Amino acid sequence: MARSKSRLHAMPLGGSADEVEAAFYESLQSGNLERLMSGWADEDEVVCIHPGGARLRGVGAIRTSFEAMFSERGHLNVVIASVHRIESLGSAVHHVLEKLEIMTQQGPAQAYVLATNVYHKTAQGWRMVVHHASAGSAGDVQEFSDTPKLFH
């Protein structure tokens, strides 16, 4: 399947990794595949792993997986519960706790996903190169740190 070059440039030039991430999650909410894919780097080595899924390598495989997800559910109700950022001049790693509201046979339910999103600064601006998501739990809402808390 030929990819449209126009969708690769739908994200604004420049900007920030935070802006690409916000557009990614807005696209999940609205089921907008073209906008979601425009935030990915146009490289063969980009990777996406959905919870419990196989490693998808390349923009085509990633697009196909999100296309199937949207055709099944229409969109995903995802709320970012927390983000921990590690950033440098040309790359950024965001550890995200996603809270999903999903419809089950028993009615509405909540699920949690732990995601690691990696961004690189490219000629087209900041772009996602990795989205690795794993099943989480409500207990993941509480963040723990190695830094001791001092009370004075």
Secondary structure, DSSP 8 states (H G I E B T S, - for coil): ----HHHHT-S-SS--HHHHHHHHHHHHHHT-HHHHHHTB-S-TT-EEE-TT--EEESHHHHHHHHHHHHHHHSS-EEEEEEEEEEE-SSEEEEEEEEEEEEEETTEEEEEEEEEEEEEEEETTEEEEEEEEEEE--GGGGS---SS-----
